[in-house]
Amino acid sequence: MSSQRQWTVLLVDDSEDDRFLFTYAFRTAGIPGRILESEDGDEAIDALLRARGSSSGQPWPDAMFLDLKMPGRDGFEVLTWVKQMVTDRSLEIYVLSGSNEPSDVQRARELGADDYITKPITEQKLQQLFRGWAKRTEHN
């Protein structure tokens, strides 16, 4: 992995514990970059809108890691918004959800999720996920 590349990821999860684990695993996986955190879907969409603005200074995320079940606007609504509004930029979306319902997996994929990972997830599995993602997208 090139040490020059600085990754930006958007983490959307209402669980403070899950956000802590995610951030810790991202750092210990050795991925250089920035994590933007959102506690719900509304904050996630606001973050994407800020990044889209040319003068915001906030970089467009390379990937979004998204919980589905959140108060307010949930992950499905975020996926729907992204599918409708983000046509000019690439954004890999990884759903990290406590639901293993086949209908949730199918719906998330239909709405544009690149992968669906069921929680709980260990630090080691997150590190593996991050390293694999960074390696796949390093040259994009």
N, C-alpha and C positions, 0 to 999 in steps of 0.2 A: 504494500500500500504506500502510495506516495505521501511523504510527510508534508508536501506543499499544499495539498488539497485540504481545505477547511470545510467541513460538512455543516449544514444547517438542517436540523430536524425539528419538526413541530410535534410535541407530545400532548395529546388531548386525553385527559383522564381525571375523573372527579376524586379518585382515591389518592390522598397524599402519600400513603405508604407505597402504592404502585408507582407513583411519580418518582419517589426517592429511589426505589429499586431500579427503575429504568435508568435514571440518571447515573447512578452508581455503576451499573453494568456497562453503560455507554462509555464512561470514563475509564473503567478498568479494562475495557476491550481495546483501549488505545486508539480510539477514533478521535482525531482532532476536530474541534468545531464547537458549535453552539447549539444548545437545546432551548427552544422556545416552549414554554409550558402554558397550557390552557386547561382550566378546570372544567370547562363545559363547551358545548358546541358553539354557543354564541361567541365566546372568547376566541375559539379557533377560527371562526369566520372573520372576526375582527382582525386577528393576526394576519390572515391571508390577504385581506383587503389592504392592510397597512403595507405588507410586503409588495403588493401589486403596484402601489403608488410609486411613481418614479422618484419622488423626493423624500421618501420615508427613511431611507438609510437602512431599513431592515431587509436583509436578503430573503429571496424566495427560497422556501425550504426545498431541500433535495428529497425529503420524504416526510410523511406524516404517519405517526403511530397513534391509532385512534381506538378508544374504548367505545363500545356501542351503547351501553346502558348508563345514561347520565341524566341528572335532572335538567329540566329545561329542554333545549334543543339537543337531541340525542345523536349518536353516531350515524344512524341511517339518514337523518336530516342533513348532517354535514356532508355525507357522501353524495346525497342528491344535489346539494348546493354546488359542490365541486364539479360534479358531472355537468351541470347546467352552465356554470359560470367560468370554469377554468378550461378553456379550449386552446389557449395559446401558449401554455407552459406545461412542461412535464412535471408530474408530482407522483411519486410512488406512494401508495397508501397501504399500510399494514394494519389490519384490525387486530387488536389485542382485547379479547372479550372473555368474560366468564361464561358466556353461553356457548354450548356446543350443539344447539338445535340445528338440524340440517336446514331448516327454513331460513334461519339467520345467516348461516354460511352462504347459502345460495343467493339470498337477497343482497348481502354485502358484495359478493362477487359481481352480481348483475349491475350494481351501482358503481363498480369500478375499483373495488379493493383488489390489490395485487396479491395479497396473501391474507390468511385468516389463521390466527394463532389463539388457541384456547388457554385461558388462565386457569389455575395459577401457573406461572412460569418461573423457572429458576434463574438465578443470576447467570449461570453457565449457559443456559439455553438462549438467554437474551444476548450474551456476548457472541455466541455462535451466529445468531441472527444478524447482529450488527456487522460482524466481520464479513459474513457472506454478502450482505447488502452492499457494503462499502467496496468490496472487491469487484462485484458485478458492475457497479455503476461508476467505478473510479475513472474510466476514460470517457465518460459522457459529459 
